[in-house]
Amino acid sequence: MKESREFDVIVYGASGFTGQLIAEYLNQRYGVGGDLRWALAGRNADKISQAAIASGLPEKLTVIAADSADKAALAEMVARTRVMLTAVGPYQLYGSALLEACAVAGTDYVDLCGETNWMREMVIAHSAAAQASGARIVFSCGFDSIPFDLGVYYLQQVAKEKTGSVVKDVKGRVRKMKGHASGGTVASMKATMAAAMKDPAILEQLKNPYCLVPGFEGVPQPASHKPTYDEEIGSWAAPFIMAQINMPNVHRSNALLGHAYGEDFTYTEMLLTGPGEKGESIANSMAEPGMTSGDKEPQPGEGPSREEQLAGFYDILFQGESAGGETVAVSVAGDRDPGYGSTSRMIAESAVALACDDIVTPGGIWTPAAAMGDPLIKRLVDNAGLVFKTE
């Protein structure tokens, strides 16, 4: 029984940059020795302890050593906790054995994965085991894809309340964002592209918005890969690099919720660049965006300063039109750098929600919206600096 396990949450990868932020947040919000029982884990116990001391964490925090390639150590570790939180990527290189161990042991699991090729592979390989054991495996619990996945979910709740039905066609538009791609995100993208170069089938999967819904072929999706002028909003829009991760997650949520948004649901996601010639010029310059700005890409374990994290933010608009022609719009905003400050809070609250909230979702491989929905929105608003509002 998960209720009798030693810990509620174990943070795996606790010596990494993002892992440290997650641990600091849990300590700040929930403390050590209180109602939430949590521990730190990773490959090297000494390195974790040193990082914990540098972060000002209490010495009484339990530290667990388990290499990502040591199946016996992973099995022993996941059996000790109700929820496994992992910040160790790229997941296609270091995450498969840990996810399998959780699926077998009935241990809930959250990650920061945006590697849709690996996620699809895990869905096919381990869904049955997770369903049998009761493990709730939840991918993409950071900036990719919580604000987008839950943003569409929230829009549909508002649409049903205002118009009596969901909206069939939804636009996600990033209005403002300040922050950088994390070193882990860049490494994951590189690992995905390397896999795609070796296997053309993976490249085709990456182009498929339904790649995380094996066996389902939905309606064609509107193009979002080239600059366009959005008449309704009055702004140029450019391709958004995270869309290739977020859109498949949104479609998987729809499928897991019994196609609650409709089997003919469409979703596009772009970055607004402003009106006029200036907006058009910026959109065109971003038509083939890089992952980073400047000459130096962030490396895994690197990240912005505390000041930069606090100065970061994002604001995303979600808009749809009801069958009766009424426009419904909501927004999701965050008050930290999206890739680090906000992401560390989002995944921490996702883990705590699974561990501590009365969420009746059965075992299986899930998305944040389908697994946790309203309880997670409440946690993010109450604790993590996110704002969900009707426009």
KOLSELUM-175626 format. One record per residue (C-alpha): x, y, z; residue number from 0; residue in three letters. Coordinates in Angstrom, 1 decimal. Example, Ala and Ser with C-alpha at 12.3 -4.5 7.8 and 13.67 -1.06 7.14 Angstrom:
! residues 2
node xx->12.3, yy->-4.5, zz->7.8, num->0, residu->ALA
node xx->13.7, yy->-1.1, zz->7.1, num->1, residu->SER
//
This chain:
! residues 391
node xx->0.0, yy->0.0, zz->0.0, num->0, residu->MET
node xx->1.4, yy->3.4, zz->-1.0, num->1, residu->LYS
node xx->-0.1, yy->5.0, zz->2.2, num->2, residu->GLU
node xx->2.3, yy->3.0, zz->4.4, num->3, residu->SER
node xx->5.5, yy->4.0, zz->2.4, num->4, residu->ARG
node xx->8.3, yy->5.8, zz->4.1, num->5, residu->GLU
node xx->8.1, yy->9.0, zz->1.9, num->6, residu->PHE
node xx->5.4, yy->10.9, zz->0.1, num->7, residu->ASP
node xx->7.9, yy->12.4, zz->-2.5, num->8, residu->VAL
node xx->11.4, yy->11.6, zz->-3.5, num->9, residu->ILE
node xx->13.2, yy->14.2, zz->-5.7, num->10, residu->VAL
node xx->15.5, yy->12.4, zz->-8.1, num->11, residu->TYR
node xx->18.3, yy->14.4, zz->-9.6, num->12, residu->GLY
node xx->18.5, yy->16.6, zz->-6.6, num->13, residu->ALA
node xx->22.0, yy->17.8, zz->-7.2, num->14, residu->SER
node xx->21.2, yy->19.3, zz->-10.6, num->15, residu->GLY
node xx->20.3, yy->22.9, zz->-11.2, num->16, residu->PHE
node xx->16.5, yy->22.3, zz->-11.5, num->17, residu->THR
node xx->16.6, yy->19.6, zz->-8.8, num->18, residu->GLY
node xx->18.1, yy->22.0, zz->-6.3, num->19, residu->GLN
node xx->15.3, yy->24.6, zz->-7.1, num->20, residu->LEU
node xx->12.7, yy->21.9, zz->-6.6, num->21, residu->ILE
node xx->14.2, yy->20.9, zz->-3.2, num->22, residu->ALA
node xx->14.5, yy->24.5, zz->-2.1, num->23, residu->GLU
node xx->10.8, yy->25.1, zz->-3.0, num->24, residu->TYR
node xx->9.6, yy->22.1, zz->-1.1, num->25, residu->LEU
node xx->11.6, yy->23.2, zz->1.9, num->26, residu->ASN
node xx->10.3, yy->26.7, zz->1.7, num->27, residu->GLN
node xx->6.6, yy->25.6, zz->1.2, num->28, residu->ARG
node xx->6.4, yy->22.4, zz->3.3, num->29, residu->TYR
node xx->9.5, yy->22.3, zz->5.5, num->30, residu->GLY
node xx->11.2, yy->19.2, zz->6.7, num->31, residu->VAL
node xx->9.7, yy->17.0, zz->9.4, num->32, residu->GLY
node xx->6.2, yy->18.2, zz->8.8, num->33, residu->GLY
node xx->3.2, yy->16.7, zz->7.1, num->34, residu->ASP
node xx->5.0, yy->16.2, zz->3.8, num->35, residu->LEU
node xx->7.6, yy->13.5, zz->4.1, num->36, residu->ARG
node xx->10.2, yy->14.0, zz->1.3, num->37, residu->TRP
node xx->13.7, yy->13.0, zz->0.5, num->38, residu->ALA
node xx->16.5, yy->13.7, zz->-2.1, num->39, residu->LEU
node xx->18.0, yy->11.2, zz->-4.5, num->40, residu->ALA
node xx->20.4, yy->10.8, zz->-7.3, num->41, residu->GLY
node xx->23.5, yy->9.0, zz->-8.6, num->42, residu->ARG
node xx->26.0, yy->10.4, zz->-6.1, num->43, residu->ASN
node xx->25.0, yy->10.9, zz->-2.4, num->44, residu->ALA
node xx->27.9, yy->13.1, zz->-1.6, num->45, residu->ASP
node xx->27.2, yy->15.4, zz->-4.5, num->46, residu->LYS
node xx->23.5, yy->15.7, zz->-3.4, num->47, residu->ILE
node xx->24.5, yy->16.4, zz->0.2, num->48, residu->SER
node xx->26.9, yy->19.1, zz->-0.9, num->49, residu->GLN
node xx->24.2, yy->20.7, zz->-3.1, num->50, residu->ALA
node xx->21.7, yy->20.5, zz->-0.2, num->51, residu->ALA
node xx->24.2, yy->22.3, zz->2.1, num->52, residu->ILE
node xx->24.8, yy->25.0, zz->-0.6, num->53, residu->ALA
node xx->21.0, yy->25.5, zz->-0.9, num->54, residu->SER
node xx->20.6, yy->25.8, zz->2.9, num->55, residu->GLY
node xx->18.5, yy->22.7, zz->3.3, num->56, residu->LEU
node xx->18.3, yy->21.0, zz->6.7, num->57, residu->PRO
node xx->20.9, yy->18.3, zz->7.4, num->58, residu->GLU
node xx->18.2, yy->15.8, zz->8.5, num->59, residu->LYS
node xx->16.9, yy->15.4, zz->5.0, num->60, residu->LEU
node xx->17.3, yy->11.8, zz->3.8, num->61, residu->THR
node xx->19.7, yy->11.3, zz->0.8, num->62, residu->VAL
node xx->19.3, yy->8.2, zz->-1.3, num->63, residu->ILE
node xx->21.9, yy->7.0, zz->-3.9, num->64, residu->ALA
node xx->20.6, yy->5.2, zz->-7.0, num->65, residu->ALA
node xx->22.2, yy->5.2, zz->-10.4, num->66, residu->ASP
node xx->19.7, yy->5.5, zz->-13.4, num->67, residu->SER
node xx->21.2, yy->2.3, zz->-14.8, num->68, residu->ALA
node xx->21.0, yy->0.3, zz->-11.6, num->69, residu->ASP
node xx->17.6, yy->-1.5, zz->-11.8, num->70, residu->LYS
node xx->17.9, yy->-3.0, zz->-8.4, num->71, residu->ALA
node xx->18.7, yy->0.3, zz->-6.7, num->72, residu->ALA
node xx->15.9, yy->2.0, zz->-8.6, num->73, residu->LEU
node xx->13.4, yy->-0.7, zz->-7.5, num->74, residu->ALA
node xx->14.5, yy->-0.4, zz->-3.9, num->75, residu->GLU
node xx->14.2, yy->3.4, zz->-4.1, num->76, residu->MET
node xx->10.7, yy->3.6, zz->-5.7, num->77, residu->VAL
node xx->9.3, yy->1.1, zz->-3.2, num->78, residu->ALA
node xx->10.0, yy->3.7, zz->-0.5, num->79, residu->ARG
node xx->7.9, yy->6.5, zz->-1.8, num->80, residu->THR
node xx->4.3, yy->7.3, zz->-2.9, num->81, residu->ARG
node xx->5.5, yy->9.7, zz->-5.7, num->82, residu->VAL
node xx->8.8, yy->9.8, zz->-7.7, num->83, residu->MET
node xx->9.7, yy->13.2, zz->-9.0, num->84, residu->LEU
node xx->12.5, yy->13.1, zz->-11.6, num->85, residu->THR
node xx->14.4, yy->16.0, zz->-13.1, num->86, residu->ALA
node xx->17.0, yy->13.7, zz->-14.7, num->87, residu->VAL
node xx->17.0, yy->14.1, zz->-18.5, num->88, residu->GLY
node xx->17.3, yy->13.6, zz->-21.3, num->89, residu->PRO
node xx->14.7, yy->11.0, zz->-20.4, num->90, residu->TYR
node xx->15.3, yy->8.9, zz->-23.5, num->91, residu->GLN
node xx->18.9, yy->8.4, zz->-22.3, num->92, residu->LEU
node xx->18.4, yy->8.2, zz->-18.5, num->93, residu->TYR
node xx->14.7, yy->7.8, zz->-17.7, num->94, residu->GLY
node xx->13.4, yy->4.5, zz->-19.0, num->95, residu->SER
node xx->14.4, yy->2.2, zz->-16.2, num->96, residu->ALA
node xx->13.1, yy->4.6, zz->-13.5, num->97, residu->LEU
node xx->9.7, yy->4.9, zz->-15.2, num->98, residu->LEU
node xx->9.5, yy->1.1, zz->-15.6, num->99, residu->GLU
node xx->10.3, yy->0.6, zz->-11.9, num->100, residu->ALA
node xx->7.5, yy->3.0, zz->-10.9, num->101, residu->CYS
node xx->5.0, yy->1.3, zz->-13.3, num->102, residu->ALA
node xx->5.8, yy->-2.1, zz->-11.8, num->103, residu->VAL
node xx->5.8, yy->-1.0, zz->-8.2, num->104, residu->ALA
node xx->2.6, yy->1.1, zz->-8.3, num->105, residu->GLY
node xx->4.6, yy->4.3, zz->-7.5, num->106, residu->THR
node xx->3.2, yy->7.6, zz->-8.9, num->107, residu->ASP
node xx->5.6, yy->9.5, zz->-11.1, num->108, residu->TYR
node xx->6.1, yy->13.0, zz->-12.4, num->109, residu->VAL
node xx->8.7, yy->14.4, zz->-14.8, num->110, residu->ASP
node xx->9.7, yy->17.4, zz->-16.9, num->111, residu->LEU
node xx->9.8, yy->15.5, zz->-20.2, num->112, residu->CYS
node xx->9.2, yy->17.1, zz->-23.6, num->113, residu->GLY
node xx->10.6, yy->14.2, zz->-25.6, num->114, residu->GLU
node xx->7.5, yy->13.0, zz->-27.4, num->115, residu->THR
node xx->9.2, yy->10.1, zz->-29.2, num->116, residu->ASN
node xx->10.3, yy->8.7, zz->-25.8, num->117, residu->TRP
node xx->6.9, yy->9.4, zz->-24.2, num->118, residu->MET
node xx->5.1, yy->7.5, zz->-27.0, num->119, residu->ARG
node xx->7.5, yy->4.6, zz->-26.5, num->120, residu->GLU
node xx->6.8, yy->4.5, zz->-22.8, num->121, residu->MET
node xx->3.0, yy->4.8, zz->-23.3, num->122, residu->VAL
node xx->3.1, yy->1.7, zz->-25.6, num->123, residu->ILE
node xx->5.5, yy->-0.2, zz->-23.4, num->124, residu->ALA
node xx->4.3, yy->0.4, zz->-19.8, num->125, residu->HIS
node xx->0.6, yy->1.5, zz->-19.9, num->126, residu->SER
node xx->-0.6, yy->-2.0, zz->-19.0, num->127, residu->ALA
node xx->1.8, yy->-2.4, zz->-16.1, num->128, residu->ALA
node xx->0.9, yy->1.1, zz->-14.7, num->129, residu->ALA
node xx->-2.9, yy->0.3, zz->-15.0, num->130, residu->GLN
node xx->-2.4, yy->-3.0, zz->-13.2, num->131, residu->ALA
node xx->-0.2, yy->-1.6, zz->-10.4, num->132, residu->SER
node xx->-2.1, yy->1.6, zz->-9.9, num->133, residu->GLY
node xx->0.9, yy->3.8, zz->-10.7, num->134, residu->ALA
node xx->-0.1, yy->7.3, zz->-12.1, num->135, residu->ARG
node xx->2.7, yy->8.2, zz->-14.5, num->136, residu->ILE
node xx->2.4, yy->11.9, zz->-15.5, num->137, residu->VAL
node xx->4.7, yy->13.4, zz->-18.1, num->138, residu->PHE
node xx->5.5, yy->17.1, zz->-18.8, num->139, residu->SER
node xx->4.8, yy->18.7, zz->-15.4, num->140, residu->CYS
node xx->6.9, yy->21.9, zz->-16.1, num->141, residu->GLY
node xx->6.5, yy->24.8, zz->-18.5, num->142, residu->PHE
node xx->6.1, yy->22.1, zz->-21.1, num->143, residu->ASP
node xx->3.3, yy->21.5, zz->-20.8, num->144, residu->SER
node xx->1.3, yy->22.5, zz->-17.7, num->145, residu->ILE
node xx->0.3, yy->26.1, zz->-18.6, num->146, residu->PRO
node xx->-0.8, yy->25.0, zz->-22.1, num->147, residu->PHE
node xx->-2.4, yy->21.6, zz->-21.2, num->148, residu->ASP
node xx->-4.2, yy->23.1, zz->-18.2, num->149, residu->LEU
node xx->-4.9, yy->26.3, zz->-20.1, num->150, residu->GLY
node xx->-6.9, yy->24.5, zz->-22.7, num->151, residu->VAL
node xx->-8.6, yy->22.4, zz->-20.0, num->152, residu->TYR
node xx->-9.6, yy->25.6, zz->-18.1, num->153, residu->TYR
node xx->-10.8, yy->27.2, zz->-21.3, num->154, residu->LEU
node xx->-13.2, yy->24.3, zz->-21.9, num->155, residu->GLN
node xx->-14.5, yy->24.4, zz->-18.3, num->156, residu->GLN
node xx->-15.3, yy->28.2, zz->-18.8, num->157, residu->VAL
node xx->-16.8, yy->27.5, zz->-22.2, num->158, residu->ALA
node xx->-19.2, yy->24.9, zz->-20.9, num->159, residu->LYS
node xx->-20.2, yy->27.2, zz->-18.0, num->160, residu->GLU
node xx->-20.8, yy->30.2, zz->-20.3, num->161, residu->LYS
node xx->-22.2, yy->28.6, zz->-23.5, num->162, residu->THR
node xx->-23.2, yy->25.1, zz->-22.5, num->163, residu->GLY
node xx->-20.7, yy->23.3, zz->-24.6, num->164, residu->SER
node xx->-16.9, yy->23.1, zz->-25.3, num->165, residu->VAL
node xx->-15.2, yy->25.0, zz->-28.1, num->166, residu->VAL
node xx->-14.1, yy->22.9, zz->-31.0, num->167, residu->LYS
node xx->-11.2, yy->25.1, zz->-32.3, num->168, residu->ASP
node xx->-8.7, yy->26.6, zz->-29.8, num->169, residu->VAL
node xx->-5.9, yy->29.0, zz->-30.3, num->170, residu->LYS
node xx->-3.0, yy->29.2, zz->-27.8, num->171, residu->GLY
node xx->-1.0, yy->32.4, zz->-28.1, num->172, residu->ARG
node xx->2.0, yy->33.3, zz->-26.0, num->173, residu->VAL
node xx->1.5, yy->37.1, zz->-25.4, num->174, residu->ARG
node xx->4.5, yy->37.7, zz->-23.2, num->175, residu->LYS
node xx->7.4, yy->35.7, zz->-22.0, num->176, residu->MET
node xx->10.8, yy->36.5, zz->-20.4, num->177, residu->LYS
node xx->13.2, yy->33.6, zz->-19.8, num->178, residu->GLY
node xx->15.4, yy->31.1, zz->-21.4, num->179, residu->HIS
node xx->15.4, yy->27.5, zz->-22.4, num->180, residu->ALA
node xx->17.1, yy->25.4, zz->-19.7, num->181, residu->SER
node xx->20.2, yy->23.4, zz->-20.3, num->182, residu->GLY
node xx->18.2, yy->20.2, zz->-19.8, num->183, residu->GLY
node xx->15.6, yy->21.3, zz->-22.4, num->184, residu->THR
node xx->18.4, yy->22.0, zz->-24.9, num->185, residu->VAL
node xx->20.0, yy->18.6, zz->-24.2, num->186, residu->ALA
node xx->16.6, yy->16.8, zz->-24.6, num->187, residu->SER
node xx->15.9, yy->18.5, zz->-27.9, num->188, residu->MET
node xx->19.4, yy->17.5, zz->-29.2, num->189, residu->LYS
node xx->18.8, yy->13.9, zz->-28.0, num->190, residu->ALA
node xx->15.5, yy->13.8, zz->-29.8, num->191, residu->THR
node xx->16.9, yy->15.2, zz->-33.0, num->192, residu->MET
node xx->19.8, yy->12.7, zz->-32.9, num->193, residu->ALA
node xx->17.3, yy->9.9, zz->-32.5, num->194, residu->ALA
node xx->15.2, yy->11.2, zz->-35.4, num->195, residu->ALA
node xx->18.3, yy->11.3, zz->-37.6, num->196, residu->MET
node xx->18.9, yy->7.6, zz->-37.0, num->197, residu->LYS
node xx->15.3, yy->6.6, zz->-37.4, num->198, residu->ASP
node xx->13.0, yy->8.4, zz->-40.0, num->199, residu->PRO
node xx->9.9, yy->6.9, zz->-38.2, num->200, residu->ALA
node xx->10.7, yy->9.1, zz->-35.2, num->201, residu->ILE
node xx->10.9, yy->12.2, zz->-37.4, num->202, residu->LEU
node xx->7.4, yy->11.4, zz->-38.7, num->203, residu->GLU
node xx->6.1, yy->11.0, zz->-35.2, num->204, residu->GLN
node xx->7.5, yy->14.4, zz->-34.2, num->205, residu->LEU
node xx->5.4, yy->15.9, zz->-37.0, num->206, residu->LYS
node xx->2.2, yy->14.2, zz->-35.9, num->207, residu->ASN
node xx->0.1, yy->16.2, zz->-33.4, num->208, residu->PRO
node xx->-1.5, yy->12.9, zz->-32.4, num->209, residu->TYR
node xx->1.7, yy->11.0, zz->-31.8, num->210, residu->CYS
node xx->0.8, yy->10.6, zz->-28.1, num->211, residu->LEU
node xx->-2.5, yy->9.0, zz->-28.9, num->212, residu->VAL
node xx->-1.4, yy->5.7, zz->-30.5, num->213, residu->PRO
node xx->-4.1, yy->4.3, zz->-32.8, num->214, residu->GLY
node xx->-6.1, yy->7.5, zz->-33.1, num->215, residu->PHE
node xx->-6.2, yy->9.6, zz->-36.3, num->216, residu->GLU
node xx->-8.0, yy->12.9, zz->-35.7, num->217, residu->GLY
node xx->-8.9, yy->15.7, zz->-38.1, num->218, residu->VAL
node xx->-6.1, yy->17.7, zz->-39.8, num->219, residu->PRO
node xx->-4.7, yy->20.5, zz->-37.6, num->220, residu->GLN
node xx->-4.4, yy->24.2, zz->-38.7, num->221, residu->PRO
node xx->-0.9, yy->25.2, zz->-39.8, num->222, residu->ALA
node xx->1.2, yy->26.9, zz->-37.1, num->223, residu->SER
node xx->4.7, yy->26.4, zz->-38.6, num->224, residu->HIS
node xx->5.0, yy->29.7, zz->-40.5, num->225, residu->LYS
node xx->4.3, yy->33.4, zz->-39.6, num->226, residu->PRO
node xx->0.7, yy->34.6, zz->-39.9, num->227, residu->THR
node xx->-1.3, yy->37.6, zz->-39.1, num->228, residu->TYR
node xx->-4.0, yy->36.9, zz->-36.5, num->229, residu->ASP
node xx->-6.9, yy->39.2, zz->-37.5, num->230, residu->GLU
node xx->-8.9, yy->38.5, zz->-34.4, num->231, residu->GLU
node xx->-6.1, yy->39.5, zz->-32.0, num->232, residu->ILE
node xx->-4.5, yy->42.1, zz->-34.2, num->233, residu->GLY
node xx->-1.0, yy->40.8, zz->-34.1, num->234, residu->SER
node xx->1.5, yy->38.9, zz->-36.1, num->235, residu->TRP
node xx->2.2, yy->35.4, zz->-34.7, num->236, residu->ALA
node xx->5.4, yy->33.3, zz->-35.1, num->237, residu->ALA
node xx->6.0, yy->29.6, zz->-34.7, num->238, residu->PRO
node xx->6.5, yy->28.7, zz->-31.0, num->239, residu->PHE
node xx->9.3, yy->26.2, zz->-30.4, num->240, residu->ILE
node xx->7.5, yy->24.4, zz->-27.5, num->241, residu->MET
node xx->4.4, yy->23.8, zz->-29.7, num->242, residu->ALA
node xx->5.7, yy->20.5, zz->-30.9, num->243, residu->GLN
node xx->5.7, yy->19.3, zz->-27.3, num->244, residu->ILE
node xx->2.6, yy->21.0, zz->-26.0, num->245, residu->ASN
node xx->0.2, yy->20.2, zz->-28.9, num->246, residu->MET
node xx->0.6, yy->16.4, zz->-28.6, num->247, residu->PRO
node xx->0.0, yy->16.6, zz->-24.9, num->248, residu->ASN
node xx->-3.2, yy->18.6, zz->-25.3, num->249, residu->VAL
node xx->-4.5, yy->16.1, zz->-27.8, num->250, residu->HIS
node xx->-3.5, yy->13.2, zz->-25.4, num->251, residu->ARG
node xx->-5.5, yy->15.0, zz->-22.6, num->252, residu->SER
node xx->-8.5, yy->15.2, zz->-24.9, num->253, residu->ASN
node xx->-8.3, yy->11.5, zz->-25.7, num->254, residu->ALA
node xx->-7.7, yy->10.5, zz->-22.0, num->255, residu->LEU
node xx->-10.8, yy->12.6, zz->-21.0, num->256, residu->LEU
node xx->-12.9, yy->10.6, zz->-23.4, num->257, residu->GLY
node xx->-12.5, yy->13.2, zz->-26.2, num->258, residu->HIS
node xx->-14.2, yy->15.7, zz->-24.0, num->259, residu->ALA
node xx->-13.1, yy->18.5, zz->-26.4, num->260, residu->TYR
node xx->-14.5, yy->16.6, zz->-29.4, num->261, residu->GLY
node xx->-13.0, yy->14.1, zz->-31.8, num->262, residu->GLU
node xx->-12.8, yy->17.0, zz->-34.3, num->263, residu->ASP
node xx->-11.0, yy->19.3, zz->-31.9, num->264, residu->PHE
node xx->-8.2, yy->21.4, zz->-33.3, num->265, residu->THR
node xx->-5.5, yy->23.3, zz->-31.4, num->266, residu->TYR
node xx->-2.7, yy->25.7, zz->-32.6, num->267, residu->THR
node xx->0.0, yy->27.4, zz->-30.6, num->268, residu->GLU
node xx->2.0, yy->30.4, zz->-31.6, num->269, residu->MET
node xx->4.0, yy->33.3, zz->-30.2, num->270, residu->LEU
node xx->2.6, yy->36.8, zz->-30.7, num->271, residu->LEU
node xx->5.1, yy->39.4, zz->-32.0, num->272, residu->THR
node xx->3.0, yy->42.5, zz->-32.3, num->273, residu->GLY
node xx->1.2, yy->44.5, zz->-35.1, num->274, residu->PRO
node xx->2.4, yy->46.2, zz->-38.2, num->275, residu->GLY
node xx->5.7, yy->45.9, zz->-40.1, num->276, residu->GLU
node xx->7.7, yy->45.5, zz->-36.9, num->277, residu->LYS
node xx->5.6, yy->42.6, zz->-35.8, num->278, residu->GLY
node xx->5.8, yy->41.0, zz->-39.2, num->279, residu->GLU
node xx->9.6, yy->41.4, zz->-39.3, num->280, residu->SER
node xx->10.0, yy->39.8, zz->-35.8, num->281, residu->ILE
node xx->7.7, yy->36.9, zz->-36.8, num->282, residu->ALA
node xx->9.7, yy->36.3, zz->-40.0, num->283, residu->ASN
node xx->12.9, yy->36.3, zz->-38.1, num->284, residu->SER
node xx->11.5, yy->33.7, zz->-35.7, num->285, residu->MET
node xx->10.2, yy->31.4, zz->-38.5, num->286, residu->ALA
node xx->13.2, yy->29.0, zz->-37.8, num->287, residu->GLU
node xx->13.9, yy->29.8, zz->-34.2, num->288, residu->PRO
node xx->17.0, yy->28.6, zz->-32.3, num->289, residu->GLY
node xx->16.7, yy->27.2, zz->-28.9, num->290, residu->MET
node xx->18.7, yy->29.9, zz->-27.3, num->291, residu->THR
node xx->19.8, yy->33.5, zz->-27.9, num->292, residu->SER
node xx->23.5, yy->34.4, zz->-28.2, num->293, residu->GLY
node xx->26.5, yy->32.2, zz->-28.9, num->294, residu->ASP
node xx->26.5, yy->30.0, zz->-25.8, num->295, residu->LYS
node xx->23.9, yy->27.4, zz->-25.2, num->296, residu->GLU
node xx->23.1, yy->26.5, zz->-21.6, num->297, residu->PRO
node xx->24.5, yy->23.2, zz->-20.5, num->298, residu->GLN
node xx->22.7, yy->20.7, zz->-18.2, num->299, residu->PRO
node xx->23.2, yy->21.9, zz->-14.7, num->300, residu->GLY
node xx->23.4, yy->25.5, zz->-15.7, num->301, residu->GLU
node xx->20.7, yy->28.2, zz->-15.3, num->302, residu->GLY
node xx->19.8, yy->31.8, zz->-14.7, num->303, residu->PRO
node xx->20.7, yy->33.7, zz->-11.5, num->304, residu->SER
node xx->18.1, yy->34.2, zz->-8.8, num->305, residu->ARG
node xx->17.5, yy->37.7, zz->-10.0, num->306, residu->GLU
node xx->16.9, yy->36.5, zz->-13.5, num->307, residu->GLU
node xx->14.5, yy->33.8, zz->-12.3, num->308, residu->GLN
node xx->12.5, yy->36.4, zz->-10.3, num->309, residu->LEU
node xx->12.5, yy->38.8, zz->-13.3, num->310, residu->ALA
node xx->11.0, yy->36.2, zz->-15.6, num->311, residu->GLY
node xx->7.4, yy->35.8, zz->-16.5, num->312, residu->PHE
node xx->4.9, yy->34.5, zz->-19.1, num->313, residu->TYR
node xx->1.3, yy->35.3, zz->-20.2, num->314, residu->ASP
node xx->-0.6, yy->32.9, zz->-22.5, num->315, residu->ILE
node xx->-4.0, yy->33.6, zz->-24.1, num->316, residu->LEU
node xx->-6.4, yy->30.7, zz->-25.0, num->317, residu->PHE
node xx->-9.3, yy->31.5, zz->-27.3, num->318, residu->GLN
node xx->-12.1, yy->29.6, zz->-29.0, num->319, residu->GLY
node xx->-15.5, yy->30.2, zz->-30.5, num->320, residu->GLU
node xx->-18.6, yy->28.4, zz->-29.4, num->321, residu->SER
node xx->-21.1, yy->26.8, zz->-31.8, num->322, residu->ALA
node xx->-23.3, yy->29.9, zz->-31.4, num->323, residu->GLY
node xx->-20.5, yy->32.3, zz->-32.4, num->324, residu->GLY
node xx->-19.5, yy->33.5, zz->-28.9, num->325, residu->GLU
node xx->-15.8, yy->34.0, zz->-28.3, num->326, residu->THR
node xx->-14.5, yy->32.5, zz->-25.1, num->327, residu->VAL
node xx->-11.0, yy->33.5, zz->-23.8, num->328, residu->ALA
node xx->-8.9, yy->32.7, zz->-20.8, num->329, residu->VAL
node xx->-5.3, yy->33.3, zz->-19.9, num->330, residu->SER
node xx->-2.6, yy->31.6, zz->-17.8, num->331, residu->VAL
node xx->0.2, yy->33.7, zz->-16.4, num->332, residu->ALA
node xx->3.3, yy->32.9, zz->-14.2, num->333, residu->GLY
node xx->5.5, yy->35.1, zz->-12.1, num->334, residu->ASP
node xx->8.9, yy->33.4, zz->-12.5, num->335, residu->ARG
node xx->11.3, yy->32.5, zz->-15.3, num->336, residu->ASP
node xx->9.3, yy->29.8, zz->-17.1, num->337, residu->PRO
node xx->12.1, yy->27.2, zz->-17.6, num->338, residu->GLY
node xx->13.4, yy->27.3, zz->-14.0, num->339, residu->TYR
node xx->11.6, yy->29.3, zz->-11.3, num->340, residu->GLY
node xx->8.1, yy->28.5, zz->-12.4, num->341, residu->SER
node xx->8.8, yy->24.9, zz->-13.7, num->342, residu->THR
node xx->10.4, yy->23.9, zz->-10.3, num->343, residu->SER
node xx->7.2, yy->25.0, zz->-8.5, num->344, residu->ARG
node xx->4.9, yy->23.4, zz->-11.0, num->345, residu->MET
node xx->6.4, yy->19.9, zz->-10.9, num->346, residu->ILE
node xx->6.7, yy->20.1, zz->-7.1, num->347, residu->ALA
node xx->3.0, yy->20.9, zz->-6.7, num->348, residu->GLU
node xx->2.2, yy->18.1, zz->-9.2, num->349, residu->SER
node xx->4.0, yy->15.6, zz->-7.0, num->350, residu->ALA
node xx->2.4, yy->16.9, zz->-3.8, num->351, residu->VAL
node xx->-1.0, yy->16.8, zz->-5.5, num->352, residu->ALA
node xx->-0.6, yy->13.1, zz->-6.3, num->353, residu->LEU
node xx->0.8, yy->12.3, zz->-2.9, num->354, residu->ALA
node xx->-1.6, yy->14.2, zz->-0.7, num->355, residu->CYS
node xx->-4.8, yy->15.2, zz->-2.5, num->356, residu->ASP
node xx->-7.9, yy->13.0, zz->-2.9, num->357, residu->ASP
node xx->-7.3, yy->12.4, zz->-6.6, num->358, residu->ILE
node xx->-9.2, yy->9.3, zz->-7.8, num->359, residu->VAL
node xx->-7.4, yy->8.9, zz->-11.1, num->360, residu->THR
node xx->-6.5, yy->5.2, zz->-11.6, num->361, residu->PRO
node xx->-3.2, yy->3.8, zz->-12.7, num->362, residu->GLY
node xx->-2.0, yy->4.6, zz->-16.2, num->363, residu->GLY
node xx->0.1, yy->7.0, zz->-18.2, num->364, residu->ILE
node xx->-1.4, yy->10.5, zz->-18.0, num->365, residu->TRP
node xx->-1.1, yy->14.2, zz->-18.8, num->366, residu->THR
node xx->-1.4, yy->16.8, zz->-16.0, num->367, residu->PRO
node xx->-4.9, yy->18.0, zz->-17.1, num->368, residu->ALA
node xx->-6.3, yy->14.5, zz->-17.4, num->369, residu->ALA
node xx->-4.7, yy->13.2, zz->-14.2, num->370, residu->ALA
node xx->-5.1, yy->16.2, zz->-11.8, num->371, residu->MET
node xx->-7.2, yy->18.9, zz->-13.5, num->372, residu->GLY
node xx->-8.9, yy->21.2, zz->-11.0, num->373, residu->ASP
node xx->-7.0, yy->20.1, zz->-7.9, num->374, residu->PRO
node xx->-3.7, yy->20.9, zz->-9.6, num->375, residu->LEU
node xx->-5.0, yy->24.3, zz->-10.9, num->376, residu->ILE
node xx->-5.9, yy->25.2, zz->-7.3, num->377, residu->LYS
node xx->-2.5, yy->24.2, zz->-6.0, num->378, residu->ARG
node xx->-0.7, yy->26.2, zz->-8.7, num->379, residu->LEU
node xx->-2.8, yy->29.3, zz->-8.0, num->380, residu->VAL
node xx->-2.5, yy->29.0, zz->-4.2, num->381, residu->ASP
node xx->1.2, yy->28.1, zz->-4.0, num->382, residu->ASN
node xx->3.1, yy->28.4, zz->-7.3, num->383, residu->ALA
node xx->2.5, yy->31.9, zz->-8.6, num->384, residu->GLY
node xx->0.2, yy->31.0, zz->-11.5, num->385, residu->LEU
node xx->-2.9, yy->32.9, zz->-12.4, num->386, residu->VAL
node xx->-5.8, yy->31.4, zz->-14.4, num->387, residu->PHE
node xx->-8.5, yy->33.9, zz->-15.4, num->388, residu->LYS
node xx->-11.3, yy->34.5, zz->-17.8, num->389, residu->THR
node xx->-10.6, yy->37.3, zz->-20.3, num->390, residu->GLU
//
